[in-house]
Amino acid sequence: MAQKFKRRNYFIDRVVQGRFIAGFTAASLAGGVVAVCCFRYFARQKLEATLYAMRLPEITMGNLLMEEMVITTILTALLVVLLFIGTARLVFARIEGPLSKMAACLAGIAAGDLRSEVKLRENDEFQEFAEEVNAMVQSMNSRLSTLEFQAKKISDLSSRSGEEENIAERISHHLSMMKKEMQVFQL
């Protein structure tokens, strides 16, 4: 019977999502405030220049502030894009560090180094995932230690093969224990 696993949302962390959304909301809000302030400044300059001019320009009211509106829109768009890029870099920097540490640890485990351990700082993301990786490594170490112990017992017993009774039974027992431990790995 297949073992059912509890689904864990390592990569859907509400705190991370909240920071991400808050950062982009703040950037959008800042962009809106800058847009209004820039437009007000440019419009005021244009209106004052028009009011105090000796001759009024021959343009419609709708086109009077069009140039200022376009300039304001371009400046605001550039500012918001820069804020979005800065916010995204901050969020991804918080995510990339712990993930690269875990990737390095998993590469070490894949190379056979079972002394590897994921060490994250206290406030880093993916703490649960790192703890599970560390628990997996400890479990593998424990099982491999048991296998090593059983192999040593078999080696000791085989060296005393003519000295004691039921050596074959004891070797068989240790072999069955090794087989039981190895079944977990599902090779």
Buried (B, 14 or more C-beta within 10 A) or exposed (E): EEEEEEEEEEEEBEEBEEBBEEBBEEBBEBBEEBBEEBBEEBBEEBEEEBEEEEEEEEEEEEEBBEEBBEEBEEBBEEBBEEBBEEBBEEBEEBBEBBBEBBEEBBEBBEEEEBEBEBEBEEEBBBBEBBEBBBEEBEEBEEBBEBBEBBEEBBEEBEEEEEEEEEBEEBBEBBBEBBEEBBEEEEE
